[in-house]
């Protein structure tokens, strides 16, 4: 079993997680980011929580069972499509059963944002007062689809986006928007966003991806992590990092993911402009 060193985590994030594991790890955690990154991280955390050597060591009986997918105290929820109330009720019932092999039981819920509202409300009942031996590891790409009542009970770990080469052909449309964000100008945001209405849908998605990359750079600048993926707008991302709180940068980053999903569902250009103005200004 590979440990945290193989996951390519930012140093600060890795320190936060391993430090929490070494002291008192929170019972409910939300890992935010692409599934291809959050799930391996959650799996490694689960192995560490269940490891008999304070690892994951990769060699104890518990680690070997986790690696083989047969550990009775690691319950994975990974369903196609919507996660319904029956699944949440099953989790709640299983949480009341004592661990089989050790002192802990871990629930790993992939695509947690796919839980419908009844399922989230059912899960909330066990998250409010979890048994001392239970840990809940939730993974989500779109945390804005999770109820605030659940989010408020989660310790959140945000993973950086996959570092793909950005399409820089739309930078002339991006720069005015970034500057308006940094200046806190709602009128500037509207003027910059209106230009997107004339673009074909694929280019609108590409622009959102570019904006998300710029916000990633601003987050990394604020936290002193890594080199920018968009050096052409380094001045604008530095201004964002200096003037916007990290919490708001994360909210804007998540908004980009939400808007991309709406475009996939054929949201209109006017709705996109409105969201990039009003929602972004209020994020």
Phi, psi and omega in degrees: 000131176280144180268200183294334182296339182270358187269352180066036181282147169304145185303318182295319180294318178298318178297319180300314185288313181292327176295319178294321178296327182283345181244267180224101183283136180297148184282338178231122185230143174240119175264122185250127179151185180300141182303324182296343179253321184288323184293313176300324178295313179298321179296320179292320177297318178300316179298320179295320180294329183265348185297138178279353183244012180074029188273229027282129181274335179084353185238341180288168182301318181298313180298321180293323178292319177298314181299325181274354180075025183237013181288123184291344182258009172245108183253115181262136175244111182216087187252149174284133177073207186293137175267120189258175187298330180299321179294316179297322178294323178295318176300316181298319179292317181292332179294337181277351179270130181299152177302152180274312190260333186213214185259357186226156174227134185237132174250124180247112184251106177280151179051051184300335180291349178279352176295130174285173186299315177301321179295318179296319179294325178292319179293326182304327183299324179274334178288333180294319178221073182289146172304148186300336184269357186261141174230137181241117180249109181257141176240137181206141172267335182232078184295343179293348177270000179262138182300144179299329179297328175279316180303323183293343180260002183256139162276125188256135174238117183264123176267145177292156180291162174300136185271079176267154179295121182283154175274110186268005182291341182260012180303322179301333176274339183277319187304313179299326180291316179299318180294321178294323176299312182295326181277348183069034183259107179294322177296319178297321177298316181296315180298321180289323184285329181301326180298341181284339186297333182274351182280147171294157186305317179301323179286330174297317178295320179296322178295317178298320178296321178295317178298318180296322178295318178297321178293324175300316179298319180296319178297317181293322177298315182298326182262001180068038184243131166057173180268154180289147174273342179236073181298338181295337179241031182300323179297318180292320181289327175295321178296320177298315181297326182282330190254341182248139177293151180304322181301320180287323177299317177297318180298319178293321178299315179294325178300322178301317178297319178297316181292325176298318178296322178295322177297322178298332179266017175068037173296146182285159181296324180295322178295323178296315179300316180299315181294320180290346177260293186290311182294318180293321181294327182266000184294000000 
